[in-house]
Amino acid sequence: MLAFAESEYRERLRRTREQMADRGIDLLLCSHPASMCWLTGYDGWSFYVHQLVMVPVDASRDPIWVGRGMDANAARVTTWLADDHIIPYSDDYVHSATKHPLEFVADLVRQGGWDRSRIGVELDTFYYTGRSHTSLTGALPNATVVDATKVVPTVKAIKSDNEIAFMERAARIVERAMRAAVDGVAAGRRQCDTAADIFHAQISGTAEFGGDYPAIVPMLPSGPGTNTPHLTWSDAPFRNGEATIIEIAGCYKRYNCPMARTVQLGKPPQKLADTAKVVVEGLHSAMEAARPGNTAEQIEAAWRTTIEKHGIIKESRLGYSTGLNYPPDWGEGGLSIRPGDTTELQENMTLHIIPGIWMDDWGLEISECIQVTPQGGRAFADFERNLIVK
C-alpha cells in the first residue's frame, strides 16, 4: 500500500538527516502525522492518540514507528519499515492519568543509546502536547531536548515529480468540488446541502481515481459571515443579494490542493466587484513573482505593490506552503508568504496563495494553489478566476 517506491522515502530520509546534522540533532521524534507519513508512508486515523517516528541521524539505523498496539498492523500495511522497527505500546497507556506513551518512548531512547544525546521534537504542533514534553524530558534528564518543528516541513516543501503528479490529481478533484460548490450556491438552498455536494465531489474524485479526505472541511461563510474566513456551514439558506466564500481542497493520497472562490447571488455591490478585480490583479502579480531564487517575502511585496495602488491593505499573510497533510490544516507549517520570511523559493515548491480581504461587514477570497517554476507560479487547477456572479 505504499504510495511511493521505498527509494523515494529513503531519499526523503537522507535529506531530513542533512537538516538534522546541520542542527546537531542526533535523534528526531516526529509526532506530526504528515511527517510520519512523508518519511515512512504511515497513514491511519490514529493521530488522536500519541504516536511518532524515531529518526536517527545515523544512516545505518532505520526509523522506528511507535504507536498504539491496535495501530501496529496499520504500520505494517502502509509503511516500508521492517517488523522489528514497528514497536507498539500497550493500551493501558491510552488516556491514562498515571503513565504516558512518551515515557514508553523514553525507554526506547535509552535502549538505543540516545539518552545523553541531542533530541529534536516537533514542539509547536497539534499532536505533541505539554504532557508529552514533560513526560519525555522528565524521563530523560541527561538528554538535551530541542525544538525541531521546522525540520521536516523545510525539507518536504520541495516536491518530487511523483508528488507533483499527486498534486495534479488533487487539482482535478478540487475543480470538480468547486464546480459542485458554485452550482450549489442558490437562493433558498440550504448551506448544509451544498456542503454535502462538496464532500461527495471531494471523496468520489474522478472516474480514474478517487479522493481522500482533505485536511480542512469546507469553509462556507455566507452573507454577513464573509467578513471572516473560517466559518463552515449552517442549515440556513443562501440569500439573493449576498456573497458566499468557498474555500475547499481536493485531496489525493493526503496531498491537498486548496482553492478559494467567491460567489455573489445577484448584482454585486460596487465595492465587492471593484475589490475582486484588484485581488485578481494582485494574485497574478504574486504568481509572476513565484520563481526560483526569489524569496517568500518578494511574492508578498509584488502583491502589496499592486493592491496599494488601489488603496487596499491586507495585514494577514498572503499564503504558505502546502501539500501532504492531515487535519486540522493543509498548510505545511514552514514557509509563509509575508514580510520577513526570506525563505528562498526553489523549483517544485507548492504554495497556496490566498489573497483574502475581510472588512467589517463583507469579504472576498480568490486563491490559487501553485507550483514554483522558472516561468513563475503555475496554477494546478483550472477554474474561472474572478468574482462569480449568479
N, C-alpha and C positions, 0 to 999 in steps of 0.2 A: 504493500500500500504506500510505499514511498512516493512522494510527489516528484522527486528528482533522483538522479543517479547518486549513489553513495559518493562518487568522486566530487560532485558539486558540494555536498555537505562538508567533505574534508577540506575543500578549498576555502569554504567559509570559516572553518575552524582554524585553518592556517592564518588567514587574515585577522581573525579575532586574537589569536595568540601574539601576533605582531603588536597589536594595540596593548595587550596585557604586558608584554615585555617592555614596551615604551613607558608604561606607567609603573613598572616594578611590581606587578601583581603575579603572585605565584599560583593562586587558585581563584577562579571566578565562580561565584554562585549565582546562576541565572534563574530567577524565580518568575520573571515575566513570561507568560505563555508564548508570546511572539518570539522571544529569544530562544526559548526551549525548542519551539517548532523550527525556527530558522537554522539552528545548529544540528538538530537531531532528527527532525521530522515529526516529533511527538505532537499529536493532535487529538484532543479529547476535551469534553466539557467537564473538566475536573479541577479547574483553577479556583473553585470556591473553597478548596482545602489547600493546605500547604504542599508544594511540590517544587522541585528545582532540578537543574542540571549542574553538576560539578564539572568545571573545565580546568584541568591542569595546564599550566603554561608549558610543561614538559611534553614535547611532541610524541614521545614514546608511550604516553599514557592517554588512553581514550577517555572521553567524557563518561560520567556516571549519571544515570537518571535516578532520582529519589522521589518517591511518592506513595500515596495510599495503596495498601495492598490490593484492593479491588481494581485499581487502575494499572497495575503492573502488566497485565496482559495487553492493555491498550498500548503500552510502550513497546511490547514485543511485536505487536502488529504494525505499528506506524513508524518505528524508528529503525535506524541501521545499526543500533548498538547490540553487542553480544549479550546473551542472557546474564552473564556474570557482571555486567555493567548496568543491570536493571535491579535496583535494590529497594524493596518495599518496606514500609513501616506498618506496624500492626494497627488495627482500627481503634484501639483504646487511646491512641494519640489524638484522634479527631475530636475537636471541640472539648478538649479536656482542660479542667482547671488546675490540674496537678502536674501535667507533663506537656511538652511541646515538641512538634516534629523537628524543630531546629536543634533541639538537644540531641535527637537521633542523628541529625546531620553532623553535629559536633563530634559525636563518636566516630563517624566515618572520616572526618577530617583528621582526628588523632590517629586512626588506623592507617591513614595514607601518609602520615608523617608531615602534615601541614600545620600542626598545632602551634608552631613558633614562626609561621610564615606570614606573608602579607596577603590578606584575603580580600578580594573585591566583592561587594554585594550591590545589588540594584536597589539602592536605599530609597530612591524617590519614585517608587512605582506603586500601583494599586494593590499589588499582591505580596509585598514584603511589609509586614505590619510592625508596629512598635514592639509588640511582644516577640515577634520573630527576632528582632535585633537584640533585645535584652537577653533572650534565651541563648542566642548564639554567642554573644560577647561574654555573657556570664559563664558559659561553659568552656570558653577558650580564652582564659585570662592572659596567656602568653602570646596570643596572635595579635597582629595589627590588622584591624578590620577597617577598610576604606570604602568610600563611595565610588562605585564603578557603574553608575546608572547609564552613562552615555557610551560605554564601550561597544556593546552590540549595535545600538541604533546608529552609531557613527559608521560602522562597517557595512551594515545592511542597507544604508541609504543608497548605495550604488548597486544597481540591479544587474544580474547576469542576463544574457539573451533569453534564457529559459524563463526567467522571472518576468521579463518584458512581455513574453508571449502570454503568460498568465494574466498580466495586467490588460493585455489586449482582449482577452476573453471576458474579463470583468467589465471592460468597457462596452462590449456588445450587450452584456446583461443590463448595465445601467441605462443604456439607450432605450431598451425595452421597458424598463421600470419607469423611466422618466416619461415615456410616452403614455404609459398607463396612468401615471400621476396627473399629467396635464389633462388628459382626456377625462379623468375622474373629478377634476375641479369644475363643478357645475352648480349653478344656483339651485338651492333646495336639497342638494345631495348631502348626506352626512359625511363628515370628515373621516369617520371610522371606516366607512365603506370604501373610500378611496385609499386609505391606509392598507386595507385588506388587499386591494388590487395591486398595490405596490409590493407587498410581501409576496403575493403569488408570482408576480413577474420576476422578483429577485431570486426566488427559490427554484422556479421552473426553468429559468435560464432560456436557452435556445434549443432548437431541435437537435443540435450537435453536442451540446454539453449543458449540464445542469448548473445551478447556482448554489452558493454556500450562504450561510447567514452572515450579513455584514456586521462590522464591529459596532455600528451605531444604528439604532432603529430610525425609521423615517422621521425627520423633523418637518413639521407641517403647521407652522404658525400662520394664522389667518386673521384678516381684519385688523383690529387694534393690536393683536398679538404680534404683528410683523415688526413691532418696534424692538423686538428681542429675538435672538437667533435660536434658542434651544428649547422651544416648546414642541411637543409632539402633536397629538390629535385629540379631539374630543368627539362626542356624538352630536355636536352642533352642526347645523347645515352651513354650507358655503352661501354667501350672500352677494347679490348683484351690487356693483359699486365698490367691492372690496378686493384687496390683493391677497394672495397666498404665496408664501415662500415654501419651496420644496427643496430639501437637502437630503439626498439619499446616496447610496453607493451600490454598484454591482460588486459581487464578491465571487471569486473563483479560487478554490483551494486556499482560502484565507487571504488572498490578495484582493484588496479593496481598491476600487476606482470610484472616487466620490464625484458628485456633480450637484450644483445648486442652480435653480431657475426660479423666476418669479412670474406668477400668473395673475393677471388682472381681469376680473369679470366686469365687462362694460368699459366705457370710456375712462382711461386713466386720468387722475389729476395731473396737471401740467408738471408739477414738481417731481412726480414719480417718473413721468415719461422723459423729462429732461435729465434727471439723475441717471436713469438707465443708460442713456446714450453716453454719458460721461464715464460711467462704470465700465461699459464695454470698451470704450477707447482706452481707458487706463489698463484694463485687463490685457488688451493687445500689446500695449507698451511693456507691461511686465513680462508677458510671454516672449517678446522680442529680446528682452534682456537675459532670459534664462539660457545662457550659453556657458559652456565650459570655460573656466578662467575668471568669470565674473563671480561676485560674492552674493550671498543671500541678501545683504542689505542693498546691493545695487539693483536687485529686482524691485525692492520696495521703493527705492529712490526713483526709478523710472515710472512707477505707478503714481507716486506722490507728485512728481513734477507735472504729470498730465492732469491730475484732478485738481491741483491747486490753482491752475489757470482758470478753472470754473468755480472757484470759491468753495470747494468741498474738502473737508478734512476727515481723515479716518485715523483714530488713535490706536485701535487694536491691530495686532499683527495681520499681515496680508496672506499668510499661508504657512505651510510646513511640509516636511517630507512625509510621504505616505506609502503604503504598500501592505505587506503582511502584518496583520494584527488581529486582535481579539477584543471583545467588549471590555471596557466601555469606550474605546477610542480607536479610530483608524489612523490617527497621527502617530508617527513613529517615535516621537519624543526626542528627536535630535535637532536637526536644522529648523530654524524659524525664519520666515521672511519678514524681517523688521530691522530698524536701525540698530546697529551694534553687533549684529550677527555677521561676522566676517568669514564664515564658512565658505570655502571656495567650491563652486559648483564643478561637478565632474560629469562627463557623459554618462547617460543612463541613470542618473538620479531621477526620482519620480516625485513630483510635488503637487500639492493641491493649492492652487492659487484661488483664494476665496475673498474677493473684494466686497464684503458685506457692508452696507450702510444702514445704520439704525438710528433713527431720530426719535423725538419724544412720542409721536403717535403714528409713525409709519416706518417702513423699512424695505430693503431690497437686497437680494443676493443673486449674482450671476457668476458662476465659478467654472473652472476647468481643472481637471487632473492632467498633468503634462509630463512628458519625458524630456529631459535636458538633452539637446542635440547641438552640434556646431551651428546649425541654422536657427537656433532659438528653441523655445518651448513648443513641443508638438503635442497637441491635444489628443488624448487617447480616444475620446468619444466624439461622435459627430451628431450634434443636436443644435437646433437653432439657438443662436447666442444673442438674445435680446429680451426685452420685456415682452412676454407672451400675452396678447390681449384676446379675450374670447367674448 
